[in-house]
Amino acid sequence: MSDHAMGIPEGADDPVAPKTHPAGEENYTSEGRLKKKYYESELERLQEELVKLQYWIQDQGLKVLVIFEGRGSAGKGGVIKRITERTSPRIVRVEALPKPTEREQTQWYFQRYVEFLPAGGEMVLFDRSWYNRSNVEWVMGFCTEQQHQEFLRSCPEFERMLTRSGMIVLKYWFSVSWAEQHRRFESRNEEPLKRWKLSEMDLEEHRLYTKYSMAKDTTFQFTDIKQAPWYVVPSDDKRTARLNCMSHLVSQFQYDDVMPEPVVLPERDDFPYVRPPMGEQTFVPARY
């Protein structure tokens, strides 16, 4: 156990993935990290598969919901960025809902999420989701115990309703150890350009690390259902976490390559045209 993890109750710290070499020992550094060249080649390959998958989702009219949850700094945003880097935002879109408004706080809890669910031919990535209630809200005291218990009863039924309607629901929990979370928060704190990523909520979450473990355990106990199980992604190593998650995502579909063939660009139509004087336009200064 590291010095940073001292004092954490047994079982409360997220386990670190064992140092194995499933991709072949030659593709790892002496410290057990994926080599950059191999990581980038696999990332490119998986992004190509995600592009194929998006066309299949559109072609088949599938409704796909992917939920990303986990501790602060666990790497949810990083994998979402890599998933969407090459895909079309018209097919694969990200939803990260802000704090609920005063009106939304009076609604049925799941109501504000419903309008962002995927229609046919769409994949929606939720960067955090309705699981705020059983994690952030419960840990920080933003909901009552009655609201928490009602969520744990209702959530499995809500997700079963979604899957019965034909929606594919995938849930990923990004797991990070206390020591690694501490290191990442310190890194953000030391770099002025990253300091905006370190909020007061992050500091509270770090302080309440053990209570977040309790929240996660309770969430899994009630909501790890066969129709929409939780998939845990150990993320102390960001490279392997990203590739493992993306690989698992594409493996959940039996899809064909329906990417469109290259098109023939049309010839230009000629029209009579006289350019106005260039001096009438304002250009940005040429500083580079």
C-alpha positions in Angstrom: 0.0 0.0 0.0 1.3 3.5 -0.9 1.8 6.2 1.7 -1.2 8.1 0.1 -3.5 5.0 0.6 -2.6 4.5 4.3 -5.6 4.6 6.5 -8.2 3.7 3.9 -10.4 0.9 5.2 -9.7 -2.5 3.7 -11.6 -2.9 0.4 -12.5 0.8 0.0 -9.6 1.6 -2.3 -10.2 0.8 -5.9 -7.9 -2.1 -6.9 -5.1 -1.5 -9.4 -5.1 -3.8 -12.4 -2.4 -6.4 -12.2 0.7 -5.8 -14.3 0.2 -8.4 -17.0 1.1 -8.2 -20.7 -2.1 -9.4 -22.6 -1.0 -7.5 -25.8 2.4 -9.2 -25.9 5.4 -8.4 -23.7 7.1 -6.6 -26.6 4.4 -3.9 -26.6 5.1 -2.8 -23.0 7.8 -0.7 -21.3 9.9 -1.9 -18.5 7.4 -0.2 -16.1 4.5 -2.2 -17.6 2.9 0.6 -19.6 1.8 0.3 -23.2 4.4 1.7 -25.5 3.3 4.9 -27.2 3.7 3.6 -30.7 1.6 0.5 -30.1 -1.0 2.5 -28.1 -1.5 5.0 -31.0 -1.7 2.2 -33.6 -4.4 0.4 -31.6 -6.2 3.6 -30.9 -6.3 4.3 -34.6 -7.6 0.8 -35.4 -10.3 1.0 -32.8 -11.4 4.5 -33.9 -11.8 3.0 -37.4 -14.0 0.2 -36.0 -16.1 2.9 -34.2 -16.6 4.7 -37.5 -17.8 1.4 -39.1 -20.0 0.8 -36.0 -21.6 4.2 -36.3 -22.6 3.5 -39.9 -24.1 0.2 -38.8 -26.1 1.8 -36.0 -27.4 4.4 -38.5 -28.1 1.7 -41.1 -30.0 -0.6 -38.7 -31.8 2.2 -36.8 -30.3 1.1 -33.5 -30.8 3.1 -30.3 -27.6 2.9 -28.2 -27.0 4.5 -24.8 -23.5 4.4 -23.3 -23.2 5.6 -19.7 -19.8 6.6 -18.2 -19.6 6.9 -14.5 -16.8 6.8 -11.9 -14.7 8.9 -9.6 -13.4 12.3 -10.5 -10.2 12.2 -12.7 -10.8 8.5 -13.5 -10.6 9.1 -17.2 -14.2 9.2 -18.4 -13.7 12.4 -20.4 -10.5 11.0 -22.0 -12.1 7.9 -23.4 -15.2 9.9 -24.6 -12.9 12.2 -26.4 -11.2 9.3 -28.2 -14.5 7.6 -29.1 -15.9 10.8 -30.7 -12.6 12.0 -32.3 -13.4 10.3 -35.6 -17.1 9.7 -35.4 -19.9 12.0 -36.7 -21.6 14.2 -34.0 -24.9 13.6 -36.0 -24.8 9.9 -35.1 -22.6 9.8 -32.0 -23.3 12.6 -29.6 -22.2 13.4 -26.0 -24.6 14.6 -23.3 -23.2 16.1 -20.0 -26.2 17.6 -18.2 -25.5 20.6 -16.0 -26.8 21.0 -12.5 -30.7 20.8 -12.6 -32.6 24.0 -12.6 -35.1 24.9 -9.9 -37.9 23.7 -12.1 -36.1 20.4 -13.0 -35.6 19.7 -9.3 -39.4 19.4 -8.9 -39.7 16.9 -11.8 -39.7 13.2 -11.7 -36.1 12.4 -11.2 -35.5 10.7 -14.6 -37.6 13.2 -16.5 -34.8 15.6 -17.7 -32.7 12.7 -19.0 -35.4 11.2 -21.2 -35.3 13.9 -23.9 -31.6 13.2 -24.4 -32.0 9.5 -24.9 -31.1 8.1 -28.4 -33.6 7.9 -31.3 -33.2 5.3 -34.0 -29.8 5.4 -35.7 -28.1 7.2 -32.8 -25.5 6.5 -30.1 -25.6 8.8 -27.1 -22.7 8.9 -24.6 -23.7 10.1 -21.2 -20.8 11.8 -19.4 -22.3 11.1 -16.0 -26.0 10.3 -15.8 -28.9 9.6 -13.5 -26.4 7.8 -11.3 -25.5 11.2 -9.9 -28.3 10.5 -7.4 -26.7 7.4 -5.9 -23.2 8.7 -6.0 -22.5 12.5 -5.9 -25.9 13.5 -4.5 -25.9 10.9 -1.8 -22.3 11.4 -0.8 -22.5 15.2 -0.7 -25.9 15.2 1.0 -27.7 16.8 -1.9 -30.6 14.4 -1.8 -32.6 12.9 1.1 -32.3 9.3 2.2 -35.8 8.7 1.0 -34.9 10.1 -2.5 -31.8 7.9 -2.5 -33.8 4.7 -1.6 -36.4 5.6 -4.2 -33.7 5.9 -6.9 -32.3 2.5 -6.0 -35.8 1.0 -6.3 -36.7 2.8 -9.5 -33.5 2.8 -11.5 -33.4 -0.9 -12.4 -37.1 -0.8 -13.5 -36.4 2.4 -15.6 -33.4 0.7 -17.3 -35.4 -2.5 -17.9 -38.1 -0.3 -19.6 -35.4 1.2 -21.8 -34.1 -2.2 -22.9 -37.6 -3.6 -23.4 -38.2 -0.7 -25.8 -35.3 -1.9 -27.9 -32.6 0.4 -26.5 -29.1 -1.0 -26.0 -27.8 0.2 -22.6 -24.1 -0.1 -21.8 -22.7 1.1 -18.5 -19.0 1.7 -17.7 -17.6 2.5 -14.3 -14.1 4.0 -14.4 -12.2 2.9 -11.3 -9.1 4.8 -10.0 -7.1 4.2 -6.8 -6.8 6.9 -4.1 -3.1 7.3 -4.7 -3.5 7.8 -8.5 -6.5 10.2 -8.0 -4.3 12.1 -5.5 -1.5 12.3 -8.1 -3.8 13.5 -10.9 -5.3 16.2 -8.7 -1.9 17.3 -7.6 -0.9 17.5 -11.3 -3.9 19.7 -12.1 -3.1 21.9 -9.2 0.5 22.4 -10.3 -0.3 23.4 -13.9 -2.1 26.7 -14.3 -3.7 25.6 -17.6 -5.2 22.6 -15.9 -6.2 24.2 -12.6 -9.7 24.9 -13.9 -10.3 21.1 -13.9 -9.8 21.0 -10.1 -13.1 22.1 -8.6 -14.3 22.3 -5.0 -16.4 19.3 -5.7 -13.2 17.4 -6.7 -11.6 18.3 -3.4 -14.6 17.1 -1.5 -14.7 13.9 -3.5 -11.1 13.3 -2.7 -11.7 13.9 1.0 -14.7 11.6 0.9 -13.1 8.8 -1.1 -14.2 6.1 1.2 -17.8 7.3 1.2 -17.7 7.2 -2.6 -16.6 3.6 -2.3 -19.7 2.9 -0.2 -21.9 4.7 -2.7 -20.5 2.7 -5.6 -20.9 -0.6 -3.7 -24.6 0.2 -3.0 -25.2 1.4 -6.5 -23.8 -1.9 -7.9 -25.8 -3.9 -5.5 -29.1 -2.6 -6.8 -28.4 -1.6 -10.4 -26.0 -4.3 -11.7 -28.8 -6.0 -13.6 -28.5 -8.6 -16.4 -30.3 -6.3 -18.9 -27.8 -3.5 -18.3 -24.8 -4.8 -16.3 -22.0 -2.6 -15.0 -18.6 -3.0 -16.7 -15.7 -1.9 -14.5 -12.7 -0.2 -16.3 -9.6 -0.1 -14.1 -8.1 3.3 -15.1 -4.9 3.9 -13.1 -3.2 3.4 -16.5 -5.1 5.8 -18.9 -3.8 4.1 -22.1 -5.0 0.6 -21.3 -8.2 2.0 -19.8 -9.1 3.8 -23.1 -8.2 0.8 -25.3 -9.9 -1.7 -23.1 -13.1 0.3 -22.9 -13.2 1.1 -26.7 -12.4 -2.6 -27.5 -15.2 -3.8 -25.3 -17.7 -1.3 -26.7 -17.2 -2.4 -30.3 -17.3 -6.1 -29.2 -20.9 -5.7 -28.0 -22.1 -5.5 -31.6 -22.1 -7.8 -34.5 -21.8 -5.3 -37.3 -21.0 -5.3 -41.0 -18.9 -2.8 -42.7 -21.4 -0.6 -44.4 -19.2 2.5 -44.8 -20.1 4.3 -48.0 -17.9 3.9 -51.0 -15.8 6.9 -52.2 -18.0 9.4 -54.2 -17.2 11.0 -57.5 -16.8 14.7 -57.0 -19.0 16.8 -59.3 -17.5 19.1 -61.9 -17.7 22.9 -61.1 -20.5 24.8 -62.8 -19.3 28.0 -64.4 -21.2 31.2 -63.7 -20.2 34.8 -64.7 -18.5 36.3 -61.6 -16.5 39.4 -60.8 -14.9 39.6 -57.4 -15.5 42.8 -55.4 -12.3 44.8 -54.6 -10.2 42.9 -52.0 -9.6 46.1 -50.1 -13.2 46.1 -49.0 -12.6 43.0 -46.8 -11.1 42.9 -43.4 -8.5 40.2 -42.8 -7.0 39.1 -39.5 -3.5 40.3 -38.9 -0.8 38.0 -40.4 1.2 37.4 -37.3 2.4 33.9 -38.2 
